[in-house]
Amino acid sequence: MRVAELMTAPPVTVPPTASVRDAARRMAAAEVGCVLVADREALRGVLTDRDLAVRWLAADADPDPTVRVADVMSSPAVTVGAEEDLSAAYRAFRRTGVRRLPVVDGTRPVGVLAIDDLFLDVLQHLADLLGPVSWSALREGPAGPGRTGSTPPTAP
């Protein structure tokens, strides 16, 4: 499966010159945990909810509303290509410990892949496997295959 099949698109983006406060408001309005920082169709970095808390809020008791995204964002961003296999995303998540990967087409941001997207995909695959197994167990009943009667066997 390709990354493009699981990513969220289009991504929420802001320019590097945007204020951190404006970026936080965009995140809240879009109900996302990060915004991609792009300048002229090229990814420059990523601003996450953690960046806001650790690099902006924790740095000052009264955070300066004029601080720019470029001063707080994580850069360079760890990315994955839209046409890459999901195994590349798994490797990037394992190698870096990030929770979200900007998805790019060249240098242009086209989406975001969150670790939660991979969890949902894995759970869907498990559900696809468990469905037939569950139906098989229900058809066989409590006695199981090759057994007779409805009571479990007793030990000698």
Beta strands, then each sheet from edge to edge (+ up, - down):
strand 1: 13-14
strand 2: 34-39
strand 3: 42-48
strand 4: 80-81
strand 5: 100-105
strand 6: 108-114
sheet 1: 1+ 2+ 3-
sheet 2: 4+ 5+ 6-
end
